[in-house]
Amino acid sequence: MPTLDDILEHIGEFDLFQKQAFFVLCLLSVSFAPIYVGIVFLGFTPDHRCLNPGISELSQRCGWSLEEELNYTVPGLGIPGDTFTRQCRRYDVDWNQTALGCTDPLANFTGNRSHIPLTTCQDGWVYDTPGSSIVTEFNLVCADSWKVDLFQSCVNVGFFLGSLGIGYVADRFGRKVCLLNTVFINSVSGVLMAISPNYPSMLIFRLLQGLVSKGSWASGYILITEFVGAKYRRTVAIFFQMIFTVGLVMLSGIAYLIPHWRWLQLTVTLPTFLFLLYYWCIPESPRWLLSQKKNTKAIKIMEHIAQKNGKLIPANLKDLSLEEDDNTEKLSPSFKDLFRTPQIRKHTLILMYIWFSSSVLYQGLIMYMGATAVNLYLDFFYSSLVEFPASLIIIFTIDRIGRRYPLAVSNFVAGIVCFSMVFIPDDIHWLKMAVACLGRMGITISFQMVCLVNVELYPTFVRNLGVMVCSSLCDMGGILTPFVVFRLTELWHELPLILFALLGAVACGLVLLLPETKGKVLPETIEDAENLGKKKPKESKIFLQKEKSKDVEY
């Protein structure tokens, strides 16, 4: 009996229908970038200092320049490494006093400024930025700086919870149903976040956006990989993720042009309502329909694909209907299927770790580079560009070498790069950024390949669930990463880099325990997945060749 891949060889593995579907679904990957790493611009923390009531009037009366005003009013100014005092403390002085002089207003208090009592920024802060972010609007600095970490962790909590629920929905009720519902909720929650009146409400809508946004991205990814034939599956999978880089590059430009976080959030969210048009232009996955015994609908979609591609449908298309198995129960996804059999259980545990380490290294390097950036927009732009060659490396290697070794090497390179960054002095900024870009290229290769390998290791009826559950560890990594990067640096600036290096080295070793999926058809059953890597006769190919020889047309 022929497989769906065999039929696609007749009606087009990547013809007009698949190309159109690929183009429109790739827009999902572009729109996912602002959600995944938008914290870099939505939550950027500019240089700041305490607001001193009355200082503007005194400065105007005395004719001070900004440099003179800062010299008189900001404690710790000019002291290397004393950032906390400069940004989070002010002199406990009433600047409205008429007795204060213009030459040295603090001279009457003590001969040594270090003896002047300090207090917290009770009246707010002054931010040195022409734009705005959630930090400047809600004063998420000093004692409340952890709330920025929470903002990013919150969307990853949403990714995690959504991975568990939405993966089941996609495998139980269909890829298209899942896609349309998650797109709608994501768009609405994104707009509500942009108009949130306070920090708690913004956090709630950010969580809601996280719950569904990854689900819509994953549904689009699964759909396009199930529409195309085996020869093109890896190409569309890599390019689908490569388009995510286009979203990163566009985000840096949009953020530069719109430096106000609310307008930036609306700008990247409103176009996503157009994805609801997928209802009319994207059909359900025929692979999923077959796994659910909905054979008639699957055949109609295959007929539509053939008609769109201008091809004739072979007579053995009807063999896709599993009439001989009508007595068997419809396959339903279950979490137990990811752990019930030995090989799939091993694959699940290894993939979980690789997703986790890839997320920590990828997001960690982005945050680390953002925190040490000289020019936020340019540094983000340059570091995003290295993801394009990463995708090209994958495309030109995995069909020649396979999946395992490029995936293992990329993790090893990322780990080595992070370790080497420990020994590069901070004053050689260009070298540190260049090396960090190399590490980001390595971990980008890992991130893109693990998604492809994840799809290829699971049978159809639990494929979406398998991707979502394994990638949920990616979300756990995302929850921890902001605290790892920003809190461990308080103990030692290079401590996060050492942790990243260890995670990359372990991932390299675990990848080598996975089977090679190069040239393999997508597994349809648990047995197929268990036998991956083992040679077996391709009965469906033999059957199709016999049918071809008969020259029978539908």
Secondary structure, DSSP 8 states (H G I E B T S, - for coil): ---HHHHHHHH-SSSHHHHHHHHHHHHHHHHHHHHHHTHHHHT----EEE--TTHHHHHHHHT--HHHHHHHH-TTTT-TT-HHHHHHEEE---TT-TT--SS-TTTTT-S-GGGS-EEE-TT-EEE--SSB-HHHHHT--GGGTHHHHHHHHHHHHHHHHHHHHHHHHHHHH-HHHHHHHHHHHHHHHHHHHHT-SSHHHHHHHHHHHHHHHHHHHHHHHHHHHHHS-HHHHHHHHHHHHHHHHHHHHHHHHHHHH--BHHHHHHHHHGGGGGGGGHHHH----HHHHHHTT-HHHHHHHHHHHHHHHT---BGGGGGGS-GGGTTS------GGGGTSSHHHHHHHHHHHHHHHHHHHHHHHHHHHHHHT-SSHHHHHHHHHHTHHHHHHHHHHHTTTT-SHHHHHHHHHHHHHHHHHHTTS-TT-HHHHHHHHHHHHHHHHHHHHHHHHHHHHHS-GGGHHHHHHHHHHHHHHHHHHHHHHHHHHHHH-TTHHHHHHHHHHHHHHHHHTTS---TT-----SHHHHHTTTS----HHHHHHHHHHHHT-B-
